Amino acid sequence: MAQEWTPPPAGTPASVPNYLIPAIISLFCCLPVGIAGVIFAAQVNGKVAAGDMPGALNSSKKAKMFSYIAIGLGVALWACYLIFFVVIGGISILGNK
């Protein structure tokens, strides 16, 4: 038995944020987590079009979460990288005197 598609009711919010731009930016910060963010962000519009509002909201929340985690990890890793080389550079300068 096949069910027929019914459009979403008129009272439902049709503008669920998909967070695609932060998800794409997160790819440059932490690739594995950023990919998960992009996947969930890409699912949002399709679920809204299919009328699956709870699924769209869930995918939107996951896209936001994975994107911000990836951006945070990327910033933290770059900060550690910078601090490490400042310390190593300072030690090497002091050792040459």
C-alpha positions, 0 to 999 in steps of 0.5 A, a space after each residue: 500500500 502506498 501512501 500519498 504525499 500530503 503537503 505540510 499544513 499552512 500553519 507550520 514554519 517553512 523557514 528552518 535554518 539549514 546552517 549550510 554556510 557555517 557547515 561549509 566553513 567548518 570543513 576548513 577547520 576540522 574535516 571529519 566533523 565538518 563533513 557531518 555538519 554538511 551532511 545534516 545541513 543538506 538534509 534540512 531543505 529536503 525534509 522541509 519540502 517533504 513535510 517532515 518538520 520534526 526531522 528538519 528541525 532535528 537535522 538543523 540542530 545537528 548541523 549547527 552542533 557539528 559545525 560549531 564543534 568543528 569550528 571550535 576544534 579548528 580554532 583550538 588546534 590553531 591556537 595550540 599550534 601557535 602557542 607551541 611554536 612560540 614556546 619552541 621558538 623562545 626556547 631556541 632563541 634562549 638556547 643560542 645565547 
